[in-house]
């Protein structure tokens, strides 16, 4: 473990998760993210925790459930850190553990480079900005998104709670990604209409060479255009049926240290971007339960909530 990786892991354990001596800390990892998982486990031991390490076979997609044995172990821990190649943020296992009061952070697709760079951000500032935008989403009803690439999308968030991903998980049931830095909401199913163009990065594909254009009708993607990468996305969605095309999430990036790296964990946090996700949203206020959740990053967006411009051409108009 390098000194920089150790420092970032220590920030995660002590500052983000506030691990106390004697607490049970479970680190869940898999082969592609093993080095980060081991670093987190070592720092949990140094913090005086009863530290457990479980490595699973990598899941096929983001949103797939972890093995039953790991899901059961999560319920017995005080703190869970999921440093895995695929996300289990939007799973029943994660939701059940959070409901039981487990403090949890997931680090899907984490690399040593991302860990060392983004875990050294100003998390107090990230929490402030993320909470501000989550509040705007909670109060809002009608959203319009446009981008220079051709996005023209409307959706309803009426009655849906916005969530801040702050990275600060000190209270029972707190949950976030690490690195953190977004505000997000589950749009009302069936309300999204228009076109959005993913021109930044796409989960499961990476940074895009050719933008992917998606047409949406009554809350579901009805058409996908965009060369080979568009075909790849369509093939993935087709494996899971209609619900995979559900417009699951609107997210706003709030981490000024994040860059487009081709890893959705970091990509969706980039300051000045928004992301639209497809598939599962039952874990944060939606109704779609499916083992798939895929985020697409939109660059230089203009985001309007109930007629108020909050992001203009990728710049935050509303500031904390």
C-alpha positions as CSV (number, residue, x, y, z in Angstrom):
1,X,0.0,0.0,0.0
2,X,1.4,3.4,-1.0
3,X,1.5,6.3,1.4
4,X,-1.1,8.2,-0.7
5,X,-3.5,5.3,-0.9
6,X,-3.1,4.7,2.8
7,X,-3.9,8.4,3.5
8,X,-7.0,8.3,1.4
9,X,-8.1,5.0,3.0
10,X,-7.6,6.6,6.4
11,X,-9.7,9.6,5.4
12,X,-12.5,7.2,4.4
13,X,-12.3,5.3,7.7
14,X,-11.9,8.1,10.2
15,X,-13.4,11.2,8.6
16,X,-16.1,9.9,6.2
17,X,-17.2,6.9,8.3
18,X,-16.2,8.0,11.8
19,X,-15.2,4.5,12.8
20,X,-14.8,4.0,16.5
21,X,-12.7,1.4,18.4
22,X,-14.7,-1.8,18.9
23,X,-17.1,-1.2,16.0
24,X,-17.6,-4.0,13.5
25,X,-16.5,-2.9,10.1
26,X,-17.1,-5.1,7.0
27,X,-15.1,-4.4,3.9
28,X,-16.6,-6.1,0.8
29,X,-14.5,-6.3,-2.3
30,X,-13.7,-8.3,-5.5
31,X,-10.6,-9.0,-7.6
32,X,-10.5,-5.8,-9.7
33,X,-10.7,-3.6,-6.6
34,X,-8.8,-5.8,-4.2
35,X,-6.0,-3.3,-3.5
36,X,-8.4,-0.6,-2.4
37,X,-10.4,-3.1,-0.3
38,X,-7.3,-4.3,1.5
39,X,-6.2,-0.7,2.2
40,X,-9.6,0.1,3.8
41,X,-9.5,-3.1,5.9
42,X,-5.9,-2.3,7.1
43,X,-7.0,1.3,8.1
44,X,-10.1,-0.1,9.9
45,X,-7.8,-2.4,11.9
46,X,-5.6,0.6,12.8
47,X,-8.7,2.5,14.0
48,X,-9.4,-0.3,16.5
49,X,-12.3,-1.8,14.7
50,X,-13.4,-5.5,14.6
51,X,-12.5,-5.5,10.9
52,X,-13.9,-8.2,8.6
53,X,-12.9,-8.7,4.9
54,X,-15.1,-10.5,2.4
55,X,-14.2,-10.9,-1.3
56,X,-16.9,-12.0,-3.8
57,X,-17.0,-12.9,-7.4
58,X,-17.5,-9.8,-9.5
59,X,-21.2,-9.2,-10.4
60,X,-22.2,-8.9,-14.0
61,X,-23.7,-5.4,-13.9
62,X,-24.2,-2.4,-11.6
63,X,-27.3,-3.0,-9.5
64,X,-26.9,-6.8,-9.2
65,X,-27.4,-8.2,-5.7
66,X,-24.4,-9.4,-3.7
67,X,-24.3,-13.0,-2.5
68,X,-26.7,-13.9,0.2
69,X,-23.9,-14.6,2.7
70,X,-22.5,-11.1,2.2
71,X,-26.0,-9.6,2.4
72,X,-26.5,-11.3,5.7
73,X,-23.1,-10.2,7.0
74,X,-23.9,-6.6,6.1
75,X,-26.8,-6.7,8.5
76,X,-24.5,-7.6,11.4
77,X,-22.0,-4.8,10.9
78,X,-21.9,-1.2,12.3
79,X,-20.1,0.0,9.1
80,X,-19.9,-1.4,5.6
81,X,-17.5,-0.3,2.8
82,X,-18.2,-1.8,-0.6
83,X,-15.1,-1.5,-2.7
84,X,-16.3,-3.6,-5.6
85,X,-16.0,-3.4,-9.4
86,X,-19.8,-3.2,-9.8
87,X,-22.2,-1.1,-7.7
88,X,-24.5,-2.6,-5.2
89,X,-25.7,0.9,-4.1
90,X,-29.2,0.3,-5.6
91,X,-29.8,-3.2,-4.2
92,X,-32.2,-4.7,-1.7
93,X,-29.2,-5.8,0.4
94,X,-27.9,-2.3,0.7
95,X,-31.3,-0.9,1.4
96,X,-32.0,-3.5,4.1
97,X,-28.7,-2.7,5.8
98,X,-29.3,1.0,5.7
99,X,-32.8,0.5,7.1
100,X,-31.3,-1.5,10.0
101,X,-29.0,1.5,10.8
102,X,-25.7,0.4,9.2
103,X,-23.5,3.2,8.2
104,X,-22.4,2.5,4.6
105,X,-20.3,3.7,1.7
106,X,-20.0,2.0,-1.7
107,X,-17.0,2.6,-4.0
108,X,-18.0,0.9,-7.2
109,X,-15.3,0.7,-9.8
110,X,-12.8,2.4,-7.5
111,X,-9.1,2.5,-8.6
112,X,-6.1,3.5,-6.7
113,X,-5.8,6.7,-8.8
114,X,-9.4,7.7,-8.2
115,X,-9.1,7.0,-4.5
116,X,-5.9,9.0,-4.1
117,X,-7.2,12.0,-6.0
118,X,-10.8,12.4,-5.0
119,X,-10.7,11.3,-1.4
120,X,-8.6,14.4,-0.7
121,X,-11.3,16.8,-1.8
122,X,-12.9,19.3,0.6
123,X,-15.8,17.1,1.9
124,X,-17.3,19.8,4.0
125,X,-17.7,21.9,0.9
126,X,-19.0,19.0,-1.1
127,X,-21.6,18.3,1.6
128,X,-22.8,21.9,1.6
129,X,-23.2,22.0,-2.2
130,X,-24.8,18.5,-2.4
131,X,-27.3,19.4,0.3
132,X,-28.2,22.6,-1.4
133,X,-29.0,20.9,-4.7
134,X,-30.8,18.0,-3.0
135,X,-33.1,20.6,-1.3
136,X,-33.9,22.2,-4.7
137,X,-34.8,18.8,-6.1
138,X,-37.0,17.9,-3.1
139,X,-38.9,21.2,-3.4
140,X,-39.1,21.0,-7.2
141,X,-41.8,19.6,-9.6
142,X,-40.9,20.2,-13.2
143,X,-37.4,19.8,-14.6
144,X,-36.0,20.8,-18.1
145,X,-32.5,19.8,-19.2
146,X,-30.8,21.0,-22.4
147,X,-27.2,20.6,-23.7
148,X,-25.2,21.9,-26.7
149,X,-25.1,18.2,-27.9
150,X,-28.9,18.2,-28.4
151,X,-30.5,17.3,-25.1
152,X,-34.1,18.6,-24.7
153,X,-35.7,16.6,-21.9
154,X,-38.5,17.3,-19.4
155,X,-39.5,15.2,-16.4
156,X,-41.5,15.4,-13.2
157,X,-39.9,15.1,-9.7
158,X,-43.1,16.1,-7.9
159,X,-43.3,14.5,-4.5
160,X,-39.9,12.8,-4.8
161,X,-37.1,13.5,-2.3
162,X,-33.7,14.7,-3.4
163,X,-30.8,13.0,-1.8
164,X,-27.3,14.5,-1.1
165,X,-24.3,12.2,-1.6
166,X,-22.0,14.0,0.9
167,X,-19.4,11.3,1.9
168,X,-20.1,12.1,5.5
169,X,-21.6,8.9,7.1
170,X,-21.6,9.5,10.8
171,X,-25.1,8.7,11.9
172,X,-27.0,5.4,11.9
173,X,-28.3,4.5,8.4
174,X,-26.2,7.1,6.6
175,X,-25.2,6.1,3.1
176,X,-23.1,7.6,0.3
177,X,-20.7,6.8,-2.4
178,X,-17.0,7.4,-1.9
179,X,-15.7,9.4,-3.5
180,X,-18.9,11.4,-3.0
181,X,-20.3,14.5,-4.6
182,X,-23.7,14.6,-6.1
183,X,-27.4,15.3,-5.5
184,X,-29.9,13.0,-7.0
185,X,-33.6,12.2,-7.3
186,X,-35.8,9.5,-8.8
187,X,-38.1,11.1,-11.5
188,X,-41.7,10.1,-11.4
189,X,-42.1,7.0,-13.6
190,X,-43.8,7.6,-16.9
191,X,-43.3,11.4,-16.9
192,X,-40.0,11.8,-18.8
193,X,-40.3,13.0,-22.4
194,X,-37.9,14.2,-25.1
195,X,-34.3,13.5,-26.0
196,X,-31.0,13.3,-24.1
197,X,-27.5,13.0,-25.5
198,X,-24.9,11.2,-23.5
199,X,-21.6,12.9,-24.6
200,X,-19.4,12.4,-21.5
201,X,-19.3,8.8,-20.3
202,X,-21.6,5.8,-20.0
203,X,-21.6,3.2,-17.3
204,X,-20.4,-0.1,-18.6
205,X,-18.7,1.6,-21.6
206,X,-16.5,4.4,-20.3
207,X,-15.7,7.8,-21.9
208,X,-17.5,7.9,-25.2
209,X,-15.9,8.3,-28.6
210,X,-19.4,9.0,-30.2
211,X,-22.3,10.5,-28.3
212,X,-25.3,8.3,-27.6
213,X,-28.7,9.8,-28.4
214,X,-31.7,8.4,-26.5
215,X,-35.3,9.3,-27.3
216,X,-37.7,9.0,-24.4
217,X,-41.5,8.5,-24.4
218,X,-43.7,8.2,-21.3
219,X,-40.7,7.5,-19.1
220,X,-39.0,4.8,-21.2
221,X,-36.2,5.0,-23.8
222,X,-37.8,4.2,-27.1
223,X,-34.9,4.7,-29.5
224,X,-31.1,4.6,-29.2
225,X,-28.7,6.1,-31.7
226,X,-24.9,6.4,-31.5
227,X,-22.8,3.9,-33.5
228,X,-21.1,1.0,-31.9
229,X,-21.3,2.4,-28.3
230,X,-25.0,2.9,-28.8
231,X,-25.4,-0.6,-30.0
232,X,-23.5,-1.9,-27.0
233,X,-25.9,0.0,-24.6
234,X,-29.0,-1.2,-26.4
235,X,-27.8,-4.8,-26.3
236,X,-27.3,-4.5,-22.5
237,X,-30.7,-3.0,-22.0
238,X,-32.3,-5.7,-24.2
239,X,-31.1,-8.4,-21.8
240,X,-33.3,-7.1,-19.1
241,X,-36.5,-6.0,-20.9
242,X,-38.6,-2.9,-20.8
243,X,-37.8,-1.9,-17.2
244,X,-34.1,-1.5,-18.1
245,X,-35.2,1.5,-20.2
246,X,-36.9,3.3,-17.3
247,X,-35.6,6.8,-16.6
248,X,-34.4,6.1,-13.1
249,X,-32.4,9.0,-11.9
250,X,-31.5,12.7,-12.4
251,X,-28.2,13.5,-10.7
252,X,-26.0,16.6,-10.4
253,X,-22.2,16.4,-9.9
254,X,-20.7,18.4,-7.1
255,X,-17.1,17.2,-6.6
256,X,-14.6,19.7,-8.1
257,X,-11.7,17.2,-7.9
258,X,-13.5,14.6,-10.1
259,X,-12.7,14.2,-13.8
260,X,-14.1,12.1,-16.6
261,X,-12.1,8.9,-16.1
262,X,-14.4,6.3,-17.7
263,X,-15.3,5.0,-14.2
264,X,-18.9,6.0,-13.4
265,X,-18.2,6.3,-9.7
266,X,-16.1,9.3,-10.5
267,X,-17.7,10.5,-13.8
268,X,-21.1,11.1,-12.2
269,X,-19.5,13.4,-9.5
270,X,-17.8,15.8,-12.0
271,X,-18.8,19.4,-11.1
272,X,-20.9,21.0,-13.8
273,X,-22.3,17.8,-15.2
274,X,-25.7,16.1,-14.8
275,X,-26.4,12.4,-15.3
276,X,-29.4,10.4,-16.3
277,X,-29.6,6.8,-15.2
278,X,-31.6,3.9,-16.6
279,X,-33.2,1.0,-14.7
280,X,-33.4,0.5,-11.0
281,X,-34.4,3.3,-8.6
282,X,-36.2,1.5,-5.9
283,X,-33.4,2.2,-3.4
284,X,-33.9,6.0,-3.4
285,X,-37.6,6.6,-3.9
286,X,-38.6,5.1,-7.2
287,X,-40.6,2.0,-8.0
288,X,-38.4,0.1,-10.6
289,X,-36.8,-3.0,-9.2
290,X,-34.4,-4.6,-11.7
291,X,-30.7,-5.8,-11.3
292,X,-29.4,-3.0,-13.5
293,X,-28.6,0.7,-13.0
294,X,-26.6,2.6,-15.6
295,X,-25.6,6.2,-15.5
296,X,-24.9,8.4,-18.5
297,X,-23.1,11.7,-18.2
298,X,-24.2,14.9,-20.0
299,X,-21.7,17.7,-20.5
300,X,-22.3,21.5,-20.2
301,X,-26.0,21.2,-19.2
302,X,-28.5,23.8,-18.5
303,X,-30.9,22.6,-15.8
304,X,-34.1,24.4,-14.9
305,X,-36.3,23.5,-11.9
306,X,-39.8,25.0,-12.0
307,X,-38.6,27.8,-14.3
308,X,-35.5,28.6,-12.2
309,X,-32.2,28.1,-13.9
310,X,-29.9,26.4,-11.4
311,X,-27.1,25.3,-13.8
312,X,-26.3,27.2,-17.0
313,X,-24.0,25.7,-19.6
314,X,-22.2,23.6,-17.0
315,X,-21.8,26.4,-14.4
316,X,-23.7,26.4,-11.1
317,X,-25.9,29.5,-11.0
318,X,-27.2,28.7,-7.5
319,X,-24.3,28.6,-5.1
320,X,-24.0,27.9,-1.4
